[in-house]
């Protein structure tokens, strides 16, 4: 197991292949040792999520002085799969997501702890850009931290409004574009297995 303390993303491809687990501790402060011990010895199940993506290689990043977000600096526009994506995090237990329902005003999903540890889970809601050009592929529009005991289930709901779907045009003005948007809810960034719901805006 590797524990890293740092302030930004690192290239961890080599240790990822050598270690059974990597714990991102950031700068944990005075009580960081106690908190880390609780995780390492199983007193607490980890439930943190990455606020940035960790690239597989620094070669996958745009030049350091390139701040154009459309060139892959952020998760919203990244085209190269990172080693650890934005919103990524592991737990000592497993969670099952099912029964997503809703409309353009609210969405709901059932989350169940199917593993063997009581744990927090960070439920994340993403919305795509309905295929609009030069727009983010996904946008994090909400998240909720819940605690579930082994075998326990909960229904998690998110309220939506026009701002949840709106995008920024080339002049930097917020605008609601018509189209079919996909809402994803999962414990990480969307993938082909994430529960999703299509919502039409006319």
N, C-alpha and C positions, 0 to 999 in steps of 0.2 A: 504494500500500500504506500502511496505517495501523498504527502500533504504539502501543498504549495501555499505560500503567503506572498501575495503580490497585489499590485494596484491596477493591472490591466491584463488584456489577453496575452497568453503565451503560446508558443509553438510546443505542443506536448505530444506529438505523434509518437516519438520514440518511447517515452515512459508509458504512454497509453498501451503500447504493445507488450510492455514488460511487467506492468503492475496489474494486480487484480482489481484495484480501485484507485481513483484519484480524488482526493478531498480538496476542494477549493476553499481555503480559509480566509482569503483576502487579508485585511489587516484587522485581526480579531479583537485587539484591545487587551486590557488588564485581565479580564476573566476568560480570555480566549482559550487558555489551556484547559480550564474546567469544562468549557463547552465542547471542546474537541474531544476530551476524554469521554464525555457522556456519549458522543457519537461513536467513537472507536470501540467502546466496550458495550455498545448496544443498549445503553440506558435510554437513549432518545433515537428515534428514527430520523435520518436526515430528510429535509423537505425543501431546501433552498433551490432557487432557480437562477440561472445565469442572466445577468442584465445585458450581456453582450455575447457575441459568438466568438468561439476560439477557432481560428483557421487551422486547417491541416498543415499548411505551410505558409510562411510569410510571403512566398511567391504568389499566393492567391489574393493578396491584398493590393489595392491600387497604390500608386506612389504616395509617400508620406505627406506631401504637400498638396495632394488632390483631395479636396473636401466636397467634391460633387457627390451627393448621396446616390445618384443614379449609377455611379460607377462601382457599386458594390461595397461601399463603406459600411452600410447598415444591413440588418437582416431583411429589411423590406425590399431591397433591390439586389441582394446577393444571388448570383447565378451559380457559383461554385459551392458545392456542399461543404460546410465546415466540419471540423472534427467534433466539436460540440456546438450545437446551434443555440441561438438566443432562446431563453426560456427553458433550457435543458436542466435536468436534475434527476438524480436517482433516489431510491428509497429502499428500506429493508423489507418493504411489503409490496404488494401489487394492487392496482386499482382497475376496475372495469367500468367503462363508460357505455351507456346504452340509453335508448328511448329518448332521442333528441326530438323536441317539438317546439313550435313557436311560429312567430310571424314578425313583421317589421317593427313591432313594438316591444316584444319580449321573446326570449327563448329559454328553454328549460332542458335539463339533462339529468339522468340518474347516474350517480357515482357510487360504487360499492368497493369496500376493502375486501379483496379476495385472498389476501396473503395471511401471514401469521404474526404480524406486528401491528399494534395500535400506532397510528401515524397521522400527521397532517398531510394534506394534498393541496397543491395549488392548481385550481381549475382555471384554464386560460381560454379566452374567447378571441378568435381572430376573424376578420372579414377581408375578403379579397377586393379587387377593384373592378369587378365585372368585365374583365378583359380590356379595360381602357388603356390605350397606349401611354407610355411614359408615366405609369402610375405604379405604386407598390404592389408586389405580388400578394403580400399579406400585411395586415395591420393589427397589432394587439389593441383591442378595444375594451378589454375588461379582464379582471382576474379576481378570484376569491379563494382565500385559504380556509379550508375546512378540516376538522379532525374527525376521523372515523376509527372506531374500534374494529377489531377483527370480525368480519362478517356483517358489519353495519353498513347501511345504505343511506343516502341522502339525495334529495332533489335540489339541484343548484339552479338558480334562475338569474338572468341578466336582463335589465331593462335597456331597450334600444330607442333611439330617436333619429331624426334626420341627420344630426351631426355624426352619428355612428357610421353612417354610410357615405357621407360627403367626402369629397376629395378637393385638392387644390389645383386650379387651372394654371396655365403658363404665366399668368400675371400674379400668381400667389394669392388668388382669391378663392375662398371656400365655395364649392359648388356641388349641388346634388345632381349627378348624372343618372339618366334613366338606364335601366339594364337589369340583368339577372346577377345578383350577388350571392356568394356562397359564404355562409357562416360556419365556422369550425369551432368545436369545443373539445379540448383534450388537456392532458397534463404537460404538453409540450407544443412546439410549433406544428402546424398541420402536416400530415403525410397522407399516404393513400389509405391508411386505416383509420384516420380520425373521423369521428361522427360529424356529419355535416348536414346542412339544411339550406336549400336554395330559396332565395327570397327575391321576388320580382318587384322592382320599383318602376312605376310608370309616371 
